[in-house]
Amino acid sequence: MSTDTPGIDPLEALRAPRDPACDVFLTGPVFLDIIFTGLDSAPVRGTESWARGMGSSPGGVANMATALARLGLHTSLAAAFGDDHYGEYCWDALEQGEGIDLSMSHTVPGWHSPVTVSMAYEGERTMVSHGHEAPAPAPDAGTGSRAGATGTGSRAGATGTGTSTAAAVPVFPQCPPRARAAIASLAPGRSEPWVATAARDGALVFGDVGWDETGRWDLDALPDLAHCEAFLPNAEEAMRYTRTDCPRAAAHALAERVPLAVVTLGAEGAYAVDGRTGTAAAVPAIEVEALDPTGAGDVFVAGFVTGTLADWPLADRLAFAGLTAALSVQEFGGSLSAPGWAEIAAWWQLIRTCDRQDPAALERYAFLDDLLPATARAWPLRRAVPTIGFRQ
């Protein structure tokens, strides 16, 4: 659980009595992630490798749900949970530890939790996953409890979260809650009725996308793109979908299809185009010593959603999303590494006191002054490192 700074609500100035209680709704599979770090090289066949670090946490869609919740957004998640110890651990970690609303989630009797083992080395990671598709929901299945059933969804992530074909998008028996925003994982040839419902009810839909295994890279094969406020592919995906050879050209081409096109550029930062106004923004990445990139794409999306709902300028949204992603790769794990306001405040306090900082570069983050407390805890923060089975 993040050591958060209390009292920071990025939407406080915008909240009104008749607003939705939910800021962001999302749905997808929850994996148990087991993360090994401190490997000097990739495991070699026929040998045993020892890792210097290990952690376990909810993964899959839980990475993004946790990142959103830690940034102060009221987050609702619809997902299937196994009725094994892994599922119980993930449910408690998300509901009790992060304050995520699981009223649309279910526990599936007799179904074991999907599991991913992630090994981080040389700035990258290798993942091995296992899971089975959950059974269809029972006609009388309830919600928000560890009883009943629901389906699960593809673990496709638009910006580097990993994929698995073992599960499909959650099927929940009710319409999605009224929300300010919803995050949809788009896949070729698949349309999810809840996406159109959410958009019709006023939610801004943010679409991410995974690698197109069909190889066709056809935007018309993403029917739910028509309901999206923003589309956030990475550079390779954006160029393939638009048949361009430049990420910036790809962003401008995508802005003809969606109001906001955001292309992540890895170590080069991100580029975005507002299709309504023609405004474009580019923000370089923050140089950090990367420990584990798992979930960084999810954290980027969460940061961008936060800035969009808070009605920040486009460049500020990109800068904030890049900052949260950069802070996340310095820690291991997906949901484990998602930063809260305490980490952001500590970084901002530290970076302004470092020698040789470029004043112009720091000015890019001056908008943080209006959000963060005057004093912050010292950097680096000591994070909790959860694992399964510790008893009080």
Secondary structure as UniProt FT lines:
FT   TURN            6..7
FT   TURN            10..11
FT   HELIX           12..14
FT   TURN            17..18
FT   STRAND          22..27
FT   STRAND          30..37
FT   TURN            45..46
FT   STRAND          53..60
FT   HELIX           61..70
FT   TURN            71..72
FT   STRAND          75..78
FT   STRAND          80..82
FT   HELIX           85..92
FT   HELIX           93..97
FT   TURN            103..104
FT   STRAND          106..108
FT   TURN            109..110
FT   STRAND          115..121
FT   TURN            122..123
FT   STRAND          124..130
FT   TURN            139..140
FT   TURN            158..159
FT   STRAND          179..186
FT   TURN            188..189
FT   HELIX           193..200
FT   TURN            201..202
FT   STRAND          204..209
FT   TURN            213..214
FT   HELIX           219..221
FT   HELIX           223..227
FT   STRAND          228..231
FT   HELIX           235..242
FT   HELIX           247..254
FT   TURN            255..257
FT   STRAND          260..264
FT   HELIX           266..268
FT   STRAND          270..274
FT   TURN            275..277
FT   STRAND          280..283
FT   TURN            294..295
FT   HELIX           296..309
FT   TURN            310..311
FT   HELIX           314..329
FT   HELIX           335..337
FT   HELIX           341..351
FT   TURN            352..353
FT   TURN            355..356
FT   HELIX           359..363
FT   TURN            364..365
FT   HELIX           366..370
//
